[in-house]
């Protein structure tokens, strides 16, 4: 990444959660099995438009299993080992669509199809870099848009605000490792996110920093220096990752990693959430949510299941 950045060579990077198997490819020699779409640049997409209705049957893990993991997290919160932890699990799903069809029919800022092994349709920006300015847009806090006074309820929710502020502090700290003059430039704004036939409100903030001269020579250090993404781990990050591994007891793999593109001058990247993975002849949708001392296990379990959806136009 450092070399391609210095050479102004356009490339794509795909980095898994634990940074065990990162991939970087020049855009002019992209492997056939990789297709992507971002606001900055996309791979060549066919003219075919998929109009098939998406059917999705969910087989979530038992609540007892989720509750066990939730208890481990809650005990660590009580001990002060973590203040916020993003707890995730896979949900087995059934659908009559292929991963490729889901890739083309889903609507999202960041989409990735990886060798018919997994598909991502994520609304969450990781970082954007343009003209020496780096920006991050942490997302924390959701509510069903059909709820009466949904936006006000979301903004007034004390638990959601505390969770959001914790992530803002974490991302500010991450950005401060690679940039200076880091500040919150937009605080707690709400976006509408499609969730199949319905919509969800999602709360985000904008954090901005200034990179040092010749930052293009250090793109790899800038990106990996902030990984794993704070929004899908928690705070404090190092200790929280240990607790995640001890409570989830499964491999996240590519899920909650990041992917992005560099077009020769600017960089755009997304967090790999809203993620379906093929394992043998089965499909698994991985999802999760942030746990704080105010969290309720039933509510968090239901939120994990509610995030199992494919956004379509």
C-alpha positions in Angstrom: 0.0 0.0 0.0 2.9 2.4 0.8 4.5 1.6 -2.6 1.4 1.9 -4.6 0.5 5.1 -2.8 3.9 6.6 -3.5 3.6 5.5 -7.2 0.0 6.9 -7.5 -1.0 3.3 -8.6 -4.8 2.7 -8.2 -5.4 -0.4 -6.0 -8.0 -2.2 -3.8 -7.2 -3.5 -0.3 -9.2 -6.1 1.6 -8.2 -6.7 5.2 -9.8 -9.2 7.6 -10.6 -8.6 11.2 -7.4 -10.0 12.7 -5.2 -8.8 9.8 -4.1 -12.4 9.1 -4.8 -12.5 5.4 -4.8 -9.0 3.9 -5.0 -8.7 0.1 -3.9 -5.8 -2.1 -4.5 -5.8 -5.9 -3.8 -3.2 -8.6 -7.1 -2.2 -10.2 -5.7 -2.8 -13.7 -5.2 -6.5 -12.7 -8.1 -7.2 -10.4 -8.8 -10.9 -9.9 -11.9 -12.1 -11.8 -13.7 -13.2 -8.7 -13.6 -9.8 -7.0 -16.2 -7.2 -7.7 -16.7 -4.0 -5.8 -18.6 -0.7 -5.6 -17.7 2.4 -3.6 -18.7 6.1 -3.9 -15.2 6.8 -5.2 -14.8 4.1 -7.8 -16.3 0.7 -8.8 -15.2 -2.3 -10.8 -16.9 -2.7 -14.1 -20.4 -3.8 -13.5 -22.7 -5.5 -16.0 -25.8 -3.8 -17.4 -28.0 -6.5 -16.0 -30.3 -5.4 -13.3 -31.7 -7.9 -10.8 -35.3 -7.4 -9.9 -36.0 -10.7 -8.1 -37.6 -10.2 -4.7 -35.2 -11.2 -1.9 -36.5 -13.9 0.4 -34.5 -14.4 3.6 -35.3 -17.0 6.2 -33.4 -16.6 9.5 -32.2 -19.3 11.9 -30.6 -17.3 14.7 -28.5 -18.8 17.5 -30.4 -19.7 20.7 -30.9 -16.9 23.1 -29.2 -19.0 25.8 -26.0 -19.0 23.8 -26.2 -15.3 23.3 -27.0 -14.7 26.9 -23.9 -16.7 28.0 -21.7 -14.4 25.9 -23.6 -11.3 27.1 -22.9 -12.3 30.7 -19.2 -12.6 30.1 -19.2 -9.1 28.5 -21.3 -7.6 31.3 -19.0 -9.0 34.0 -16.0 -7.4 32.2 -17.8 -4.1 32.0 -18.6 -4.3 35.7 -14.8 -4.9 36.4 -13.9 -1.9 34.3 -12.1 -4.0 31.6 -14.2 -2.6 28.8 -16.8 0.2 28.5 -18.2 -0.7 25.2 -17.9 -4.0 23.3 -19.3 -4.9 19.9 -20.7 -8.5 20.4 -21.4 -10.4 17.1 -22.6 -13.8 16.0 -23.5 -15.6 12.8 -27.1 -16.3 11.9 -27.8 -19.2 9.4 -30.0 -18.0 6.6 -31.9 -19.5 3.7 -32.4 -17.5 0.4 -33.1 -18.3 -3.2 -30.6 -15.8 -4.4 -26.9 -16.3 -5.1 -24.2 -14.1 -3.5 -23.7 -12.5 -6.9 -27.4 -11.7 -7.2 -27.3 -10.2 -3.7 -24.2 -8.1 -4.6 -25.9 -6.6 -7.7 -29.4 -6.1 -6.2 -28.4 -4.7 -2.8 -28.2 -0.9 -2.2 -25.2 0.3 -0.1 -22.3 2.7 -0.1 -19.8 -0.1 0.0 -20.3 -3.4 -1.8 -17.9 -6.3 -2.3 -18.2 -9.8 -3.8 -15.2 -12.0 -3.0 -14.8 -15.1 -5.1 -18.4 -16.3 -4.4 -17.2 -16.8 -0.8 -18.8 -13.8 0.8 -20.6 -10.6 0.0 -20.7 -7.2 1.8 -23.3 -4.4 1.4 -22.2 -2.0 4.1 -23.5 1.5 4.9 -20.5 2.3 7.1 -17.5 4.4 6.0 -14.1 3.5 7.6 -12.0 6.4 6.5 -11.8 8.8 3.5 -8.6 10.6 2.5 -8.5 13.5 0.0 -6.1 16.4 -0.3 -4.3 15.6 2.9 -7.5 15.4 5.0 -8.6 12.2 6.6 -12.2 11.7 7.7 -14.0 9.0 9.7 -17.7 8.6 10.2 -18.4 6.3 13.2 -21.9 4.8 13.2 -23.5 3.8 16.5 -27.2 3.9 17.4 -30.1 2.5 15.4 -33.9 2.5 15.6 -36.7 1.3 13.3 -37.8 4.3 11.2 -41.5 3.3 11.5 -41.5 4.0 15.3 -43.4 7.1 16.2 -41.0 10.1 16.7 -38.1 7.7 15.7 -35.4 10.3 15.2 -36.2 12.1 18.4 -36.3 8.9 20.4 -32.9 7.9 18.9 -31.3 11.2 19.7 -32.8 11.2 23.2 -31.8 7.6 24.1 -29.3 7.9 26.9 -27.8 4.4 26.2 -27.4 5.1 22.5 -25.8 8.5 23.2 -23.3 7.0 25.7 -22.4 4.3 23.2 -22.0 6.8 20.4 -19.8 9.2 22.5 -17.5 6.3 23.5 -17.0 5.4 19.9 -16.3 9.1 19.0 -13.6 9.2 21.7 -12.1 5.9 20.4 -12.0 7.1 16.7 -10.6 10.5 17.7 -7.8 8.6 19.5 -7.2 6.3 16.4 -7.1 9.2 14.0 -4.7 11.1 16.4 -2.2 8.3 15.8 -1.9 9.2 12.1 -3.0 12.8 11.9 -3.0 16.1 13.8 -5.7 18.8 14.4 -8.2 15.9 14.9 -11.7 17.2 15.7 -15.4 16.4 15.6 -16.8 18.4 12.6 -20.3 17.0 12.7 -22.0 15.5 15.7 -24.8 12.9 15.9 -26.6 13.2 12.6 -29.1 10.7 11.4 -29.3 8.8 8.1 -32.0 6.6 6.7 -30.8 3.0 5.8 -33.0 0.7 3.7 -33.6 -2.7 5.4 -35.4 -4.7 2.7 -39.0 -3.3 2.6 -38.6 -1.1 5.7 -36.1 1.5 6.9 -33.8 2.0 9.9 -32.4 5.3 11.3 -28.7 5.2 11.9 -26.8 7.8 14.0 -23.3 8.9 12.9 -20.7 11.7 13.5 -17.9 13.1 11.4 -14.3 13.3 12.7 -11.6 15.0 10.7 -7.8 15.2 10.9 -4.9 16.6 8.8 -2.3 14.2 7.5 1.4 15.0 7.3 3.2 15.8 4.0 3.8 12.9 1.6 1.1 10.9 3.4 0.6 8.9 0.1 3.9 7.1 0.9 2.4 5.8 4.2 -1.1 4.7 3.2 -0.5 1.2 4.6 0.7 2.5 7.9 -2.2 4.9 8.1 -4.9 2.3 7.5 -3.4 -0.6 9.5 -2.5 1.7 12.3 -6.2 2.2 13.0 -7.3 -1.4 12.7 -9.4 -3.2 13.8 -12.1 -0.5 13.3 -13.2 1.0 16.6 -16.9 0.7 15.8 -16.8 -3.1 15.5 -14.5 -3.7 18.6 -15.0 -1.2 21.5 -13.1 0.6 24.1 -10.4 0.3 25.3 -9.6 -1.4 22.1 -6.8 -3.8 23.1 -8.4 -5.3 26.1 -11.9 -5.3 24.4 -10.5 -7.5 21.6 -9.4 -10.1 24.1 -12.9 -10.2 25.7 -14.5 -10.4 22.2 -12.4 -13.6 21.5 -13.3 -15.1 24.8 -17.0 -14.4 24.5 -17.8 -14.9 20.8 -15.8 -18.2 20.4 -16.0 -18.1 16.6 -13.8 -16.8 13.8 -15.0 -13.4 12.5 -12.7 -13.9 9.5 -13.4 -11.2 6.9 -16.4 -9.9 8.7 -15.8 -6.5 10.5 -12.6 -6.1 8.5 -12.3 -3.2 6.0 -11.9 -2.8 2.3 -11.2 0.2 0.2 -9.8 1.7 -3.0 -7.2 4.2 -3.9 -7.7 5.9 -7.3 -4.2 7.4 -7.5 -5.0 10.5 -5.5 -7.9 9.8 -3.1 -8.8 6.8 -0.8 -12.2 5.6 0.2 -12.9 2.6 2.5 -15.8 0.9 4.3 -16.2 -1.4 7.3 -17.3 -4.9 6.3 -20.6 -5.1 8.1 -23.9 -6.4 6.6 -22.1 -9.5 5.5 -23.1 -12.9 4.2 -20.6 -15.8 4.1 -20.8 -19.2 2.4 -19.6 -22.1 4.5 -20.0 -25.4 2.6 -23.5 -25.4 1.3 -24.8 -23.1 4.0 -25.0 -19.3 4.2 -24.4 -17.3 7.4 -25.2 -13.6 8.0 -22.9 -12.2 10.7 -24.2 -9.2 12.7 -23.9 -7.6 16.1 -24.3 -4.6 18.3 -22.6 -2.5 21.0 -22.9 -3.6 24.6 -22.6 -1.1 27.5 -23.5 -1.2 31.2 -27.0 0.0 30.2 -27.6 -2.8 27.7 -30.4 -5.3 28.0 -29.6 -8.8 26.7 -33.1 -9.4 25.1 -33.0 -6.0 23.4 -29.5 -6.6 22.1 -30.3 -10.2 20.9 -33.3 -8.8 19.0 -31.2 -6.1 17.5 -28.6 -8.6 16.3 -31.5 -10.5 14.5 -33.0 -7.3 13.1 -29.8 -6.5 11.4 -30.0 -9.6 9.3 -31.4 -8.1 6.1 -30.5 -7.2 2.5 -31.2 -3.6 1.6 -32.8 -3.3 -1.9 -33.9 -0.4 -4.0 
